[in-house]
Amino acid sequence: MSKRYFEFVDGKSNKFWEVWMEGAQVLTRYGKIGANGAVTTKDEGTPEKAQKLYDKLVKEKTGKGYAEKAAQVVAEAPPLDEAALAGHLKKLETAEGDDAFAVFADWLQSAGHPWGRLIANQQAQVKAGSAQRAELEKEEKTLLREHGGVLTGNLQRVKGTSFEWENGFIRTAVVCAPGDGAQLAKNLEVLLGLPTARLLHTLVLDPSPETLTTYRDWDSSPDNIVEGFVEVLAKVPNLPPRITTIALGALEPSPASAYVALPAFSLVNKALARFPNVFLTGSIEGPTPLDLPNVRRLEVRFASADGGALTTLASSTLPKLEHVSVSLGGIANCVLDDAIPARDWDEDDEDALRYPATFPVSTLSDLEVYDLERNVSAADVARFLAAKWPVSLTSLGITHALLDDEMVWAIADSPLLKSLTALDLAGGALSKQSAASLIKAKDRFSHLKTLNLERNLLPDDVAKQVKEALPNATVGKQREGSEPDFFMRYVATME
């Protein structure tokens, strides 16, 4: 939708107001005529609701005397000398310390460019006390909101998208496009075209959906799984070499992550061959072996792994591998009624929907889990660990797993365990009973430098016993429940 521009001019006021829509978002820009103004964003959840708010705001403004005019284009930032900019950026690629960035910020500010203020702001935050830092953080948000076009390509408006900054440069980017792989590829193009992304080193590409379709058949809910990586993988081989870490799917898995289909591993092999750090999160059927000759850290988070997936992963070609982690997950049934009750039956309108046609993916966290099942046995884990791994492998993760006695012993009995320095069993269902087996086999685990048992299901007294038996263990915060914290939920309604 095109932008609509309004002005209000009388003896005391000289103001403008502009409004437009982007999907489910309504955006406004306002301020004194001739100025850049401030930008606000309101996410209404659906385009239909956004249209209602849009119409309401226009009616309110015209009712107050604002008159519609031809839109005035105001540059968010003055143009920069391209040759000088390229020279600065080239120096910053190898700069050590913050001084070179401060010089760059001075150059930008002398040209009146807001990027200079952002760099100076973020450098000041590092040295500021808590009170001053709060003010600087507020200013930083204002800069990113009002100058989002030149600083982030307005990607900060895309739900789920986020950035980690350092010295005014994006170092880690989480790029999202809920349920839309084609848009994800376009958003990646925008990111790579930003000067602020010139020093990017970690890239997360996440097409997790925002809404799911309501089904009344257990076998239908997998239809909600979105294919989000085909278009974007075609662009990945051309990524700058400074990007060394790439993730397909969320770095921190959520229930929504299970509804993202991982691409065929043959495509992964072609696109990600050069990366040393690779993270893959989502659902996949019948994976083929990976062939990643440069990967050193590999994490594969299956929403629900099976024995075949583990066997295939273990047969992959990973000659430089130093750390491998696999999330086992599981499958559970859920009913939407636990969060969204059905409407009363209307005999006069028997075709009316008793449940909404769609529901927010955030609802998954509110649903009760029924019949949680795992498709990986202790024997599968034993075979996975007995595979011929490269001698460089010293760190292993078996996470988000329904860990029982047999699985604990499969790990304890593995010859691979002796060559490890780190073991990660976080996010699983390690309980009082399976922890007893861990304590019984403590001599097998005592050589590890780190043993991560966080986010399991250990009662406080059992966690204390584990810590006493294995001082190298990190128990941290445990969870309540009976299931791992990442797995596939099949959702239906009750009739």
C-alpha positions, 0 to 999 in steps of 0.5 A: 500500500502506498503512503498517504501524507497529511499536513496540519498548518495554522497559526500555531502548528506546522505539522505533518503525519504520514501513514502506510501498511506493511502486512499486518503492521501500520506505520506512521511518521510524524513531526514538523514539516520539513523534518525527518520526523519520528516513526511508530510501528503497530503490529495488529496481527493480521492485515484485516485488523491492520486495515481497520486501524489504518482507516481509524487513524486516517479518520481521526487525523482528518477529523482534527483538520489534517489535509492530505497532500502529495507525499514529501520525500525526506531523506533519512540521511545525507548521501556519503562520498562512496569512495571515502566510505569504501576506504573507511570500511576496508580499514575497519575490516582489519582494525583492532580496538575501538579507535578506528571506529571512533574516527569513522563515527566522527567522519559520519557525524561531520557529514550529518549521518545518523550512523555516526551517532549510533557508533558513538552511542554504542561505544559510550554504552560500553563505558557507561554506568547503569543509569547513563546506559539506560538513557543511551539505550533509549537513544539507540532505540530512537535512532534505529526506529527513526533511521531504520531505512539506512541502518537496517533496511527496515528489517527491524520491523520484521517480526522475530528479526533481531541484531547484535551490534558492536561499534555500530556494526551488525555482528550477528543477524537473525533474519526472519520471514514468518512462513515465507521462504521467498521473502526470507531470501529477499530479506537476506538480500536487504541485509547483505546490501547494508553498510552496517552489515559489512562486519557480519560474522553470524547469520541466522535464517529463520522462516518459523511460521506465526500462525498454524491452520486448525485441524480436526485430524491428527494426521493433518497437522504436519501440513503446517510445516513450512518449506523455507530454505529453497530460495535462500540456499541459492544465495548462501554460497555467495555470502562474504567469507567473513560470515563463519557461522550460519544457522538454518532455523532458530538458534534457540529452538521453540515449539514453532521451530518444529514446523520448519522443514529442513532442506534436503541435506544434498542442498545443505552440502552444496550451500554450506560446504565452506562454513566452520560452524553450522546449525540446522533446526527443524523437521526432516524425513529421510535425511541423507549424509552430510558432506561438510569438509570444513565444519568444526562445530555442527548442531542438528536439532531434529524436532523428532529424530529416529534411528535412521536419522542418527545412523545417517548423520553418523555416516556423514563426511565431517573430517574437521569436526570438533563438536557435534550435537544432536537434538533427539526431540520426540512426538506428542499429541495436543488439543487446541481446546487446552488454550482456545475453547470451542464456541457453542454450537449454533443449530441455526448455523450448523456450518459455522466454525467452532474454532478459529481457522488459524491460531498463533504459533505461540499457543503451542506453549500453552497446550497440554502434551499427550502421549509423548513418544520418542523414535530413538532407542538406547541401541540407536544412540549406542550405534551413533556413538560407536560410529567412526568419528574423526579424532578431532571430535572432543565435544558431544551433545545429546540434547532435548532428549527423553533420557532414561536409564538405558540411554544414560548407560548407552552413553556411559558405555560408549568408547567415544566418551573416553576421548571427550572433554565436554558432554552436553545433555541439556534440555532433556528429560533427565529425571530422578531415576535416570540421574541415579544411573548417571551417579552410579556411572560417575567414574565414566564421566569424571574426566570431562571438563564440562558436563552440561545438565541444565534445563532437565527435570531434576528435583532440587535434592537430586540435582544436589546429589548429582553435583556432589557426585560429579563436581564437573557438572553444571546443573543450573536451572531445571524445568518442570514437566515430563518432556524435553523442551523441543519436540514436534506437537501434533495439534488437533481440536476436540469434537 
